[in-house]
Amino acid sequence: MLSALLVMALGAIILGGALGFAAVKFRVEGDPLVEKIDSILPQTQCGQCGYPGCRPYAQAIANGDAEINCCPPGGEDGIRRLADLLGREFKPLSGEHGIEKPRSVAVIDENVCIGCTLCIQACPVDAIVGAAKQMHTVIAPQCTGCELCVEPCPVDCIAMKPIAETVDNWKWKYPVFEITPRKAA
Amino acid sequence: MSRRLFSFHGGVKPAYHKAPSILQPIQAAPLPAEFVIPLHQSIGGIPRPTVTVGERVRKGQMVGAPDGNVTSAVHASTSGLVKAMEMRRMPHTSGLSALCVILEPDGRDEWIDHAPVPWREMSPNAVRDILRDSGVVGLGGAVFPSYLKVNPGKRGHLDTLVINGAECEPFITCDDMQMRERPEGVVRGAGILRDLTQAARVLVGIEDNKPEAIAAMKAAIERTGEERLEVVAVPTRYPAGGAKQLIRVLTGIEVPHGKRSTDYGVQCFNTGTAHAIHDALELGRPMISRIVTVAGNVERPGNFEVRFGTPMRELVALCGPKPDTDRLIMGGPMMGFRMPGDEVPVVKATNCVLVGSPAMFPPPPPEMPCIRCGECVKACPADLTPFEMYWFSRAKLFGKAQEYHLFDCIECGCCAYVCPSRIPLVDYYRFAKSEIWAREQEKAAADQARDYYEFRLAREEREKQEKAAKLAAKAAETKAKLAGQATADGAAAAEDAHKALIASAMGKAKTQQDAVRPRNTDSLTPEQQAQVAEAEARRTANTEAKSDA
């Protein structure tokens, strides 16, 4: 009887020790769920979801404070992937946060630009270069299309231009076949 | 001497249709009214234009300079006038446009100054730069810049250099005709490649349905006296001309998933590429033309030496297209792409222009459900399970499709050829591949944006801290100064010192203020005063007008 108790107690102590050691040694920094959500979000850092950037929104989703359908740049595809990850129900994009638009980049009309640097301060990814009273320009490959620079511009010289389809970024379409042949128009 | 050959898995034996286009010798295609030379004709970066509109260029002059790590130059196909630089439709399924140099020939066809390159005395890197600037790319269809492949690999030498003259796709006979009529160039090119890659031996693989080409190549090796070069007849089976398949047949080496053949001491070049390398180094001529087969629904099929930028319409017209022609296909019937129109130019990737009609290519029968019969698995030369990849591509489960090695698929079309349900399997793989590429690019862009954003946040935080630290340092300095005065004058004097400090600061401010004055509105002439008043009046009038509006 006693030996049985001792054996069990000993087991408990050893396992407890191992678990305690593992908890310290293999501690995970940060919340892995937030990382996973953040990797799905498009990283435009546009703030349309109502949070200051993608990571805070990911944090809010992980905490259960935010819905998964508040990210217009991520679009329907993004919501589906979030729903898959979190085991939540798919919801259409909530209209109050904006609508899904084709991917675009900001273009500064360099003849109109007065060099006020307001857009440089607004850009979350440092994709605009320029200096005070010097012309500014957008580094197109670095632009996420967040539109945050459009509002502050005092002379309205920034336009959002959708990324055109070229031979290099063209995608093969999903094969679709007509069951009945189309009638000649 | 008979060499032991190996076999690759699967493959099919379609009807070859090669006989009609080998009746005529290779003819030079005439100069068209205008050349449409796309700047982007190879894998990799888009070349930078080096000519301006209105400029006269000579044949072989560079019009697009290589730009980036993987890139290749583009040259003028003849001498003439650069009429425009504009967007023209590409020989691409999408029918989209890209930047082209429009060249109007002057008929003189003057070469730039060119001379043989003393490549034997040059460093390997210098030779590679010449190949890049000569625009030599793989002519087998993938148009990968050749200079990147002319490389002995990590081990410093190759065991086997494979020259690919298998030409397994139906209708296409351009390599066959080139080997028959110009075998010396191919053999000498193979010799150059052997020396550049330090290869121990060179095997020229030719399908055994081209006995004339095999004989011509053997004779050329005798004549030129090139060493360690051997012509090997390989069994005719589609796709024996796939690089991995031919390497397998000739050497028995199976290049595993995710590895390169150079890791196993093998590299593969097309016969046309070997000839182009010979031209670039021994003659100093950049690549401006290639041999193109025109076959299918035409009266006189044949092979032509076509300069890049020639509109396909003018090329096809030489062969007399039959009246029911309704489509052009670039490449063969198995792997070719349907062209969006007949005005698109011949480019470096164009090995064949297949002219089609509704009778030749009837509309595909309706797709039936996959019955998992496994015929596609038996036919797949890349040892894949096409039907599994099909299920996952169709369901858009791209991760699973990749687990089944979707990217090892060479899109040869064997699976679709044997499918009893007539499923266009390759269309699904192409869709899945381009979707996965797009997602990977999006992911890379998102990761980059995240890095930039985090860096910006960190920078803002650092700037804030630096500012705070500066302020604190300044405050401490003032305090120390005060404390020093206080200890000197005693505690009682501390308050006076403080007051004095304030007084001096106020004095400083006052002198500064005085310095700022006089303003520009002070001490004006009456004339200027009047102007100012006028401007003021105009401004008030304006604001009133605005508020009224």
Interface residues (C-beta under 8 A of the other chain):
Chain A: D38 S39 L41 P42 Q43 T44 Q45 G53 C54 P124 V125 D126 A127 Q142 T144 E165 T166 V167 D168 N169 W170 K171 W172 K173 Y174 P175 F177 I179 P181
Chain B: H40 I46 M90 H92 T93 S94 L96 S97 A98 P363 P364 P366 E367 P424 D427 Y428 R430 F431 K433 S434 E435 A438 Q441 E442 A445 A446 D447 Q448 A449 R450 Y452 Y453 F455 R456
